[in-house]
Amino acid sequence: FSNDSNAAPKLFVPKFEDYQQVYNEIANRLEEKEDYDDGSYGPVLVRLAWHASGTYDKETGTGGSNGATMRFSPESDHGANAGLKAARDFLEPVKAKFPWITYSDLWILAGVCSIQEMLGPAIPYRAGRQDRDVAACTPDGRLPDAAQGQDHLRNIFYRMGFNDQEIVALCGAHALGRCHSDRSGYSGPWTFSPTVLTNDYYKLLLDEKWQWKKWNGPKQYEDKTTKSLMMLPADMAIIQDKKFKEWVKVYAADNDKFFQDFSAVVNKLFELGVPFKEGTETWTFKPVNA
Ligand code: ZEM
């Protein structure tokens, strides 16, 4: 005979349905502030997930999305992370409502949710990241510098374990969002639809004429036709380099191919260095508004 008071306390083990609830909560709040940027927190949440993951170093196994160490200074103060407080703060009420999820899993789930809700491809997801403390913060300088070119891109992304095709596929994320003069110093969006994922970034790179923008800010390009779009020096590097440019052409010509490769490479990015338990299930969340 046993009754509840004798039973061991039941540990809450969240399942797919529980993570889908978190997904739904984020999806339903993405456009809650009409005056935030282009009307959606999606782009800045994608950038948070990317910067949490892109610190990975394959040689030492340090960095990556396991840990969510950008919560802490010095990592939160790294120049590359300027402005990401907006994304972390957006997610605080979600963490409060679902306290069982780790920050590290939440940030990546928010990235997955944002890509899907902005009409991108399904991104497979696995849970199991653990939060780590300030001692696990990565050194400054692991994320790419927008002012530099192809050699720098290769150094940074090869360190994470990506090849040329994967680098170009990842850059397609710049179809989303914009640069902010009070964050990176750069200004403006890359495409005319910054809250919808398309292959327009590649098309615009190839089809537009790009010229240096005349202004007091950091060196960036503007399109000659409307002067309302931008490219970073690092963006231009992927059409200045012959091997990168071949992939730009592939993705400009074929949105389905871009979506397929983007989904695979983002999944790889978001899982860099994460010590998943053997047998961890891979899930695909059901879109809410997409
Ligand atoms: Zn970005 N990125 N990025 N990026 N990025 C910015 C914004 C966004 C580089 C970069 O310097 C910058 C990837 C790769 C690279 C997003 C996603 C991804 C900004 C503007 C800069 C300067 C920040 C600001 O002022 O707010 C460089 C040099 C990269 C190397 C190739 C990859 C990979 C990404 C995801 C897979 C997104 C979504 C944004 C827009 C953020 C927003 O707030 O709108």
Residues whose N, C-alpha, C, O or C-beta is under 5 A from the ligand:
A	BS01	ZEM	P43 V44 V46 R47 W50 G83 P144 D145 A146 L170 C171 A173 L176 G177 R178 C179 H180 R183 S184 G185 Y186 A234
